[in-house]
């Protein structure tokens, strides 16, 4: 990672891109990639819901240049062109692919071709209704690495109660790997496989910027770091 360029984007350049992305979540993205790098975790990166590429541009800087980043969106109006321009100006377009259309219409075979390696970081910021969120989580879950993180946008937005409901229902479903919420950001909730949740939380609370600025809350049978 180019730390200087990442800091410049987080502190300055992100303001040049239209969209919503709170500073705390910028920092959390950075820290979670740091943790995966410390663990030696590599893989693809994926974003569902790109708009003009504010968060996608940061993801392009956080991933390794040998890793693929795939962004899915309807790309209405000039959004795809804006995203490509922002990647060129503020990010790193290396191995970044933009896929236009509904993810629900993409065949499993095509997804497997688009993401040949396990996905280590998934950011979902697309349809906000319950059925849309659940569909996105279930569609991409099989492609996630065993130490993957999921960032769910607008989790606590009063306009979209379906997001929280879908995430909690998803966390309770039996599957080969159970993903649970473990970290609350500014307006995003972060999920990871249950076995690594406490290790990820310990890493975060030991970072200088978080020390003495957190609390834990118990939800169902898992803890969430706030």
N, C-alpha and C positions, 0 to 999 in steps of 0.2 A: 504494500500500500504506500502511496505517496502521501505521507502525513501532512506535508505543507499544503498540498493541493486540497486535501480533505478538510483541513482546518479553514482554509480560505473559502471553501464552499459553505461549510457549516456557519461560519461567522459573517460572511459577506455575500458570496455569489448566489446563494439560494434566493436572496431577495429579488433577483432579476428574473426569476421564473414564476409565473402565475401558478397559484395552487396553495394548499394548506398542509403545512408540515412544521409542527412545533419543535422548538430548539431541544427540549428534553428528548424527544424521539430521534432527532438527529444523533444525539450523543449515545442513546441506547443502541441504535443501529451500529454505530462505530464500536461500542464496547462488546456487543455480541459477536461481531466479526473478529475482534481481538481475541475473545475467548475461544472461538473455533480455531483460529490460527494457532493459539497456544496448545490446543488439543490435537493439532495436526489434521483438522477436518477440512477437506476440499470437496468441491462439487459445484453443481450448477446453482444459479440464482434465478428467481422467478418473481415477477410482479403481475398481479391481475388488477387492472384499473390504473392506467398510466396518466391520463389527461395530457398535460404538456411536459411531463417528465421531471418534475421536481425531485421526487423520491427516487425515481429510476436513475437520475444522474448521480445521486449520491451512491446508490448501489453499484454503479459502474466504476466508481472510484474505490469502493471497499473490496470488491472481488479481485481475485488474482487475474492477471491478463490471460492466463490459460483457461480460465473458467468461462462458461457461457452464461449470459444474462438474457432472459426472454421476457418481453413485456407484451401482455395481452390487453387489448382495448378495442372499442368500436372505432376509435380515432375519427370522431366526427369533425366537421369543418376542417381547420388547418392543424389539428392537434398532432398528427403524425409528423408533419413537416416541422412544427415547433419543437417537438421532442427531439428530432434528429439534429436540429440546429443547436439546441441546448446541450445535447451530448457532445457535440463537436466543440462548443465554446467553453463549457464548464466541466465536462466529464471526460470519459474515455470510451469511445465507441467500439473498442476492440471486442469482437465476438458478442456484440449486442444485436439481438433480433427483435423486431417489432411485428407482432401478428395481429392483423385487423379482423374483427368479427367476434361472435359470441363463443365463449369457451365451451358452452353446453353443446355446441355443434361440432366440436373438434373430436375426431375419432381417437380412441386410445392408441392406435398405431401411429397416428400423426404426433401425438404428445410424446410418445416414446422416442420418435425421431428428433423432435425438437429439444428434448432433455435427455440425452443419452446417459448422462451421469446422474447419480442421486442428487436431489435438490437440497442444499444445505440451508437456504434461507428463502422463505416464501412470504411475500407481502401481498395481502388481499385488501383492495380498496375499490371494489366494483359494486355490483348490485347490493343494496342494503336491506332488502326484505329477507325474512326468515328463510324462505325456500331457496333464495339465491345464494345466501351465505352458506347454508348447509350443502348445497350443490357444489359450490366452489371447494369447500373443505374436503368433501368426499372424493371429488374428481382428482385433486392434486395429492391427497394423502399417500397413495401408493408410490409416488415418486420421491417422497421425502427420505432423506438420510436418517440414520438412527440417532444422530445428534443434531437434527435440524431444528430451526426456530421458525415459528409462524408469527407474523405481525398482523393483527386484525385492526383495521382502521375504524374510527368512530364507535368504539365499543360502548361508551357510556353516553352517547348522544341521545337526548330525550326524543329526538325525531325518528330514531331508528331502533326501537326496542327489540326488533327481530335479530339484531346482530348478537347481543348478549345471550338471548335465548338459544340461538343456533349454536354458539360456541359452547355453552354449558351442556347442551344436549350432545354435541359432538364429543365432548370430553368424557361423557358417560358411556359411550357406545363401545361394545366389545370389538376388538380388532387385533391383528397381530401386535400392534404397538398403540398404546394409549397416549394421546397428546392432552396435556392439561395446561390451563392458565397458570403462569408462575410469576408474571411481572406486569404491573400496570404502569403505562407511560402517561404522557399528557392527554392524548385521546386515543391511544392504541392499547390493546391487550396483547401480550406475548405468550405464546404457547410453546411447549417443548415436550418430548417424550418424558413420561413420569419419572423414569429412573435417573435422569440427569438434572431434574428441577432444582434440587437442593444444592448441587455442585455449582450450577449456574448462579444461584442466588448468593452463595458464599463468595464467588468471584466478584460479583457486583458490589457487595457491601464492603469489600476490602479495597475498592478503588477510592482514591482520594476524594473525587468529586461527590461520592455518595455517602461516605462515612458519616454517621450520626444524622443522616437525613432520610431515614427510611423507617418503615414499620412493616410487620407481617400481619396479614389477616387470614383467617381460616375460612375456606369456602368448601362445603361438602367434605371431601377427604384430602384436599390439597391446600397448600399455603400459597398466597400471592404476596409478592414483595411490592410495596407501594413507596 
